[in-house]
Amino acid sequence: MLKAEQKEVLIGILGDTGFVENRADKAAYESGARYDNGAALFVARPQNTEQVSKLLAYCVAEEICLVPQSGNTGLVSASTPDGTGAQAVLSLDRMNQIADLDVYNRSIHVGAGVKLSALNDVLEKDGMFFPIDLGADPCIGGMVATNTGGTRFVRYGDVRQNLLGLKIVLADAEGTVLDFTNPIRKNNTGPDWKQMFVGTSGVFGVITECVLNVVPNPKQSSSVLLVPTGFETVNSLLVNMERLFGSSFTAFEGMSKNAVEAAFDHVPSLSNPFPGGEIPDYVILAEISRDWLPTESEMSLEDMLENALASIWEQDETPLADAFMGRSENMWAIRHALSEGVKNLGQLIAFDVSFRRGDVMAFTAYMAKALPEKFPDVKICDFGHIGDGGLHFNLVVPNDDTYLTSVEFERELRDWVYSITVEKFGGSFSAEHAVGPKNQRYYDLYTPNSVKKLAAAFMANASVLQLGNTHFS
């Protein structure tokens, strides 16, 4: 229970609109993207770094636990308060200022609460964009805190590779502000400290401002749906595409039959390009693009794709069974409908895992055989970023089955899937959604003690506050 004098101080720091205690107004901050719900002591909505600094310093002194929350689109409950009612939410949604674009440096300075779509709307006026493409619409601070990758990682990399600067507030008695927002691209005067806060879920410190690298919008693009001859030939297709297109190669997204069927069922208006509507067992969405307008002297991207596919087909042991070209927007509409389509099938248990690129399809093939034998009532609806080794290994269970939707069953399933992921295939239990309560058990199990000790040393100050719902010690 918050004391009257504490509430008075908090309102003094945040202002009337920055402090939320009303039950109805708190509700939007208490529910996550994947069935997780909690109860917030209050919601703090600071407007700038100075307010965050004062807030953290006061909460350290008063031993009030804060859970940083950005766009709240994550899958591991890291931004959701627990059910005790003792944790407050630190929302960044009012920190949505966007500074002018520096065209010559190709950089932009934004508040951590700026949504990806809002940022790209601003950049579009100058023919630029922030090259992390996602189905969701997260905030930039959360993208940094989880080191998001997205569907065009093959060409542009992840957030870490497109980050020039950060401003961070530590959870210490002073609310120390660390300013690493200098947008210089080459600076070797010491450690690159901003990188210590990437992918740490706000536990090491709260990200309040970001300086981002931005790139020209593609002026040409062409997409194709590729049907491999089998799971085992997907890697060959990937290598062929990279060799044939080089830096023009933008995306290589894998989609299982079950996931695509779910998308078509959920969004009947989607265009089905497959003969007779029969969806192949596995489909790859590949894309190539150029940053310049078409010229008369160069071959079109469509012709380049056709020639490349013809050369792949002519190989003695071709990895390509079929290919479907068409409007890029129609193909990407299928890809972006997968998440909601899969959620519509039943209770979703989502795994965000990653591997060496060559092991993604080996894992997929292994699970296609092993999982039905061990869990016959669980449906695999996987899709993912095959080009960078990431996989959304989505499992669906019937909504009306009390045991299959229980916490006990989810833990049994997660234990088994992650043991295969980490122990058999050497993969990661979190590709781009960080740790959080849902993955805490596996961080504790699979992270070496030496790494835990190092992380604990970095968060020595934050431990006073127990900032967030993730514990790296």
Buried (B, 14 or more C-beta within 10 A) or exposed (E): EBEEEBEEBBBEBBBEEBBBBEEEEBEEBBEBBBBBEBBBBBBBBBBEBBBBBBBBBBBBEBEBBBBBBBBBBBBBBBBBBBEEEEBBBBBBBBBBBBEEBBEEBBBBBBBBBBBBEBBBEBBEEBEBBBBBBBBBEBBBBBBBBBBBBBBBBBBBBBBBEBBBBBBBBBBBBEBBBBEBBEBEEEEEEEEEEBEBBBBBBBBBBBBBBBBBBBBBBBEBBBBBBBBBBEBEBBBBBBEBBBEBBEEBBBBBBBBBBBBBBBBBEBBEEBEBBBEEEEBBEBBBBBBBBBEEEEEEEEEEBBEBBBEBBEEBEEEEEBBBBBBBBEEBEBBBBBBBBBBEBBBBBBBBBBBBBBBEBEBBBBBBBBBBEEBEEEBEEBBBBBBBBBBBBBBBBBBBBBEEEEEBBEEEBBEEBBEBBBBBBBEEBEBBBBBBBBBBBBBBBBBEEBBEEEEBEEBEEBBEBBBBBBBBBBBBB
